[in-house]
Amino acid sequence: MKPSPVDSSNQDDVKRPTFLLIEDDAVDAEAFRRAVKRNQVDCELVHASDGGEALEKLRSMVNENDDIGVLAFLDLNMPGLNGHEFLAEVRRDESLKRLAVFVVTTSRHKRDIALAYDKNVAGYFEKDDLASVLEIARQFAGRLVFPTLGGKND
């Protein structure tokens, strides 16, 4: 059976996800934006150019609405707060520790892969096939029951 496209705008019980792209390279960020549009992914796209900016945006989103559905797409190699440091901070933060994170990077180093999965990422992908990454993310987001962020369990 072929899966049907996910259009959360027509489903009352499914949240329209927010995709948080954490990427320092402007060309890669634009490629991601175009791939989202080309693949007709129904999401709000928010961009942060490093881990520090991403943490600020996440905390602001959670303060406004702790019931927000966020999927983060994280590059590892960035100046400032890099991807591994971002993951460590997110997992320490009670209000963010349940965040679903996909790593999207050029790194194939076994150490990077192991460190990312040690921090409970939802998946580790290479940047060279954004269409496949977004199709997986679209399917994932359409079926995911998002955790409540903000440290609340009710």
ZIGI-V253287 format. One record per run of one state. SS is the DSSP state (2 for helix, 1 for strand, 0 for the rest). FROM is the first residue (numbers start at 0). TO is the last residue. Records with the same first field share a line. If there is no record, write none. Layout:
BEGIN
SS: FROM-TO  FROM-TO
END
This chain:
BEGIN
0: 0-6  10-16  22-24  38-42  48-49  64-68  74-81  92-98  105-108  118-121  143-153
2: 7-9  25-37  50-63  82-91  109-117  126-142
1: 17-21  43-47  69-73  99-104  122-125
END
